[in-house]
Amino acid sequence: MNYTLKYKDIEVGKIKRESEDFPNLWGSFTRSESLAGEAILKFIELSIQESSLIKEEHLRDISKEMDVLGMQMEPYNVFHRFRGMGINI
């Protein structure tokens, strides 16, 4: 099953559902080609980096890298609502 991810009227991309563990679903994300130059694209890229780091948290100290990412994400706080919706990009 595929889902279209939108922010307001902007199509952000497609999610291809790969698996689930109720109540969670996950899959692969393909960004929309129309996002070139959109601020949300940078937010998505930073969020993907953040998710990758969090997966390594039990292996090593990621605090400095998370601090840097936090500063980079500051201008994109308007998009932070995605996290509250349980959407892990």
C-alpha positions as CSV (number, residue, x, y, z in Angstrom):
1,M,0.0,0.0,0.0
2,N,1.3,3.5,-0.8
3,Y,0.5,6.8,0.9
4,T,0.9,10.4,-0.3
5,L,2.6,12.6,2.3
6,K,1.5,16.2,2.1
7,Y,2.3,19.3,4.1
8,K,-0.6,21.8,3.5
9,D,-1.0,21.8,-0.3
10,I,2.6,20.6,-1.0
11,E,3.1,17.0,-2.0
12,V,6.1,16.0,0.0
13,G,6.4,12.5,-1.4
14,K,5.2,8.9,-1.3
15,I,5.5,6.3,1.4
16,K,5.5,2.7,0.4
17,R,4.3,0.7,3.3
18,E,6.7,-2.2,4.0
19,S,5.7,-3.5,7.4
20,E,3.8,-2.8,10.6
21,D,3.7,-3.4,14.3
22,F,0.4,-2.1,15.6
23,P,-0.1,0.8,16.0
24,N,3.0,1.7,13.9
25,L,3.5,1.4,10.2
26,W,6.7,2.0,8.4
27,G,8.1,2.0,4.9
28,S,10.3,3.7,2.4
29,F,10.1,7.4,1.5
30,T,10.5,8.8,-2.0
31,R,10.4,12.6,-2.1
32,S,8.4,14.4,-4.7
33,E,10.4,15.9,-7.6
34,S,8.4,19.1,-7.1
35,L,10.1,19.8,-3.8
36,A,13.3,21.3,-5.2
37,G,14.0,24.5,-3.3
38,E,11.3,23.8,-0.7
39,A,12.3,24.3,3.0
40,I,10.5,21.1,3.9
41,L,13.0,19.2,1.8
42,K,15.8,20.3,4.1
43,F,13.8,19.4,7.1
44,I,13.2,15.9,5.7
45,E,16.9,15.4,4.9
46,L,17.9,16.5,8.5
47,S,15.2,14.3,10.0
48,I,16.6,11.3,8.1
49,Q,20.0,12.1,9.4
50,E,18.6,12.3,12.9
51,S,16.8,9.0,12.6
52,S,20.0,7.3,11.5
53,L,21.9,8.7,14.5
54,I,19.2,7.7,17.0
55,K,19.6,4.1,15.7
56,E,23.3,4.3,16.7
57,E,22.6,5.8,20.1
58,H,23.1,2.5,22.0
59,L,26.5,1.9,20.2
60,R,28.1,5.3,20.8
61,D,27.7,8.8,22.1
62,I,25.8,10.8,19.6
63,S,25.1,13.9,21.8
64,K,27.5,16.3,19.9
65,E,26.1,15.3,16.5
66,M,22.5,15.6,17.8
67,D,23.3,19.1,19.1
68,V,24.6,20.1,15.7
69,L,21.5,18.7,14.0
70,G,19.3,20.5,16.5
71,M,20.9,23.8,15.6
72,Q,20.6,23.0,11.9
73,M,16.9,22.1,12.3
74,E,16.1,25.3,14.3
75,P,14.9,27.3,11.2
76,Y,12.5,24.4,10.3
77,N,10.6,24.3,13.6
78,V,7.4,25.0,11.7
79,F,7.6,21.5,10.3
80,H,8.3,19.9,13.7
81,R,4.6,18.9,13.9
82,F,5.4,15.8,11.9
83,R,7.1,14.2,14.8
84,G,4.1,14.8,17.1
85,M,2.0,12.9,14.5
86,G,4.2,9.9,14.8
87,I,5.7,10.3,11.4
88,N,9.3,9.3,11.5
89,I,10.9,10.6,8.3
